[in-house]
Amino acid sequence: MARRTNKARRIVDIIVKHWKPTIGSLTILVSVFLLILKKIEVETLAAIVAALLAAGYIPKSKDDVTE
């Protein structure tokens, strides 16, 4: 007999499995909305993105396009 899980539990399982990119994505979304609402400056958004990249919360691109 298969165990049934509800939708909320499946969402929590996905967040737990991929917590770093999820936190990074949510932080970027909130920061962009704050930028649109003129609560932060462009320089602040750039610093947030750089810090998230350095900390590993945003995965770096794995595409190596060399010509």
ABEGO torsion letter per residue (X at the ends): XBBBBBAAAAAAAAAAABAAAAAAAAAAAAAAAAAAAGABBAAAAAAAAAAAAAAGABBBBABBBBX
